[in-house]
Amino acid sequence: MPLAGADPAELVVARSETEHLQRALAALPERQRAVVVAHYFGEAPLRALSDEMCVSPQRVSQLHVAAIERLRRTLTPA
């Protein structure tokens, strides 16, 4: 539902950016995507994810860093 008084051009840009982010997230390997989605959208601490995924906190950190690097490469304009 559009926001009252919102600039239509800004809404189109925001929607496009959202769709671009969704495609980038979908392209991540499953475990990287799980970490990013749970941490940023589910607000789960990385330590809690390590328990949930049955891996060390260091491994969760590695997955997180790899996912963020991949997202940066995908989402940063050339």
C-alpha positions in Angstrom: 0.0 0.0 0.0 1.5 3.3 -1.0 2.3 5.9 1.6 0.1 9.0 1.6 2.0 11.9 0.0 4.9 9.8 -1.1 6.6 10.7 -4.3 5.7 8.0 -6.9 9.2 8.1 -8.4 10.7 7.4 -5.0 8.3 4.5 -4.5 9.4 3.0 -7.8 13.1 3.3 -6.9 12.5 1.8 -3.4 10.6 -1.1 -4.9 13.3 -1.7 -7.5 16.0 -1.6 -4.8 13.9 -4.1 -2.6 13.5 -6.4 -5.6 17.3 -6.2 -6.3 18.1 -7.0 -2.7 15.6 -10.0 -2.7 17.3 -11.4 -5.8 20.7 -10.9 -4.3 19.7 -12.7 -1.1 18.1 -15.5 -3.1 21.4 -16.0 -5.0 23.4 -16.6 -1.7 24.3 -20.1 -0.7 21.7 -21.5 1.7 23.7 -21.2 4.9 24.9 -17.7 4.1 21.3 -16.6 3.3 20.1 -18.2 6.6 22.6 -16.2 8.6 21.9 -12.9 6.9 18.1 -13.3 7.0 18.0 -14.4 10.7 20.5 -11.8 11.8 19.3 -8.7 9.9 15.6 -9.4 9.5 15.0 -11.7 12.5 17.3 -9.7 14.7 19.0 -12.9 16.0 22.4 -12.5 17.5 25.2 -14.4 15.7 25.9 -16.4 18.8 22.3 -17.7 18.9 22.7 -18.7 15.3 25.7 -20.8 16.1 23.7 -22.8 18.6 20.7 -23.1 16.2 22.9 -24.1 13.2 25.1 -26.4 15.4 28.3 -24.8 14.3 30.9 -22.7 16.1 30.5 -18.9 16.5 33.6 -18.6 14.3 31.9 -20.5 11.5 28.8 -18.3 11.7 31.1 -15.2 11.5 32.8 -16.7 8.4 29.4 -17.3 6.8 28.3 -13.8 7.7 31.4 -12.1 6.3 31.3 -14.2 3.1 27.6 -13.3 2.6 28.2 -9.6 3.2 31.1 -9.6 0.7 29.0 -11.3 -1.9 26.1 -9.0 -1.4 28.4 -6.0 -1.7 29.8 -7.3 -5.0 26.3 -8.0 -6.3 24.6 -4.8 -5.1 27.4 -2.2 -5.7 27.0 -0.6 -9.1 30.0 -1.2 -11.4 
